[in-house]
């Protein structure tokens, strides 16, 4: 492309400080350095984690360009890049896969040492590729997709099938994979089992889709907001309940409903109380409970160790336990083969300039996933 090797001026949604709306600015995006890839973003989803940065509950440097769930086209590559080339359709990966660290080399690991979950806000060489009004602007989770162009390390990008619709498969970059993988890869749900999903947002619905794909015979959705039940049933829940409908603890309600046979529970909210409820709700001896929702930072959890002593398994997962560069292209191929439907998760599609409206939809509970297109 004619822009290779040059600084690109483009539009981006910059967060200058927490608790402020996005400001659409003209930024400069530097060319990719060695082992880096510059990507033209085609579509990007709005995820709750982006909102955590705005609210100040997730660590980040400012000013910053957030966004981490997207599809794009490779515009240019730096020296030494071998896995993608200009013109490739790609998904940027907030969870890299360097293929060299302990987690990458272990078949059960996926939390690559290059992950930026502490908010460093820079690429592997310790610098940023974004500037705005003469100031450096920081990266977010190795991705930064709320911009027309971004630069990522080669370990943070996966080449996908060219036929994939960008405004749909962008969800495979975070929300869908996180939920689906939690059921299939981390929980290892067995056919014929009973599963319970706490929290019926976009990721919770993806957990339900994973449980269904794994052959669960009963999938119970739980949420305080009954408006979410219809969508949960549409993607595969067999029934839905609200904890407000009973004075008994939810673990007792579920035990009675299932004849004390809940094999798997998934906490997809990120609340300490529901993490304990989910643990207590799976079978005391052979049950597995998976923490999917990101917990609030700097909070400690107290629980009765007897819950574990009897034999329960308590697990966490990031990105559904999936290895990003290996598994994202496979999920895109499965989507194209109609193994699962992402339309049920996308409630709104808006032009990029309406990003603040997209976050209002998220915060008012009106949307499951809003996708921004460029």
Buried (B, 14 or more C-beta within 10 A) or exposed (E): BEBEEEEBEBBBBBBBEBEEEBBBBEBBBBBBBEBBBBBBBBBBBBBBBBBBBBEEBBBBBBBBBBBBBBBBBBBBBBEEBEBBEBEBBBBBBBBBBBEEBEBBEEEEEBBBEBBBBEBBBBBBEEEBBBBBEEEBBBBBBBBBBBBBBBBBBBBBBBBBEEEBEBBBBBBBBBBBBBBBBBBBBBBEBEEEBBBBBBBBBBBBBBBBBBBBBBEBEBBBBBBEEEEBBEBBBEBBBBEBBBBEEEEEEBBBBBBEBBEEBBBBBBBBBBBBEBBBBBBBBBBBEEBBBBBBBBBEEEEEEEEEEEBBEEEBBBBBBBBBBBBBBEBBBBBBBBBBEEEBEBEBBBBBBBEBEBBEEBBBBBEEEEBBBBBBBB
